[in-house]
Amino acid sequence: MKRSLVVAHVLALAMGAAASAFAHHGWSEYNADKPLTLTGTIAESGYSQPHGYVALKAADKTWHVVLAPPSRMESRGLPKQSLASGAQATVYGYPHRSKDGELRAERITLAVDSKEKTVELR
């Protein structure tokens, strides 16, 4: 009896964790019908879970750009140091439907060693 109770508890915790991990993905809040390409200077960056980000100072304003999780960025060749303040970047993505100035990036292009490097984030 005790073993089945422990198993049930572990399953409930696992399902709760999976649900909360899935719940943070509100991608419907971003308008895929109106993609944008923004170019600017990285003013700030974060390389943390659940998603990295950059504050991209573009011509019109500073955008909060939501990136991929750090593990995905690493595996696709975008290490933390690539997102240094002062770096030039171009991002392609979708604007948030209700948060002015927020964009979910599909790809990012950075100047790395005098060459452009594009990383697919999704």
ABEGO torsion letter per residue (X at the ends): XAAAAAAAAAAAAAAAAAAAAAAABBAAABBAABBBBBBBBBABBBBBOABBBBBBBBAABBBBBBBBBAAAAAAAGBBAAAABBGBBBBBBBBBBAABBGBBBBABBBBBBGGBBBBBBAX
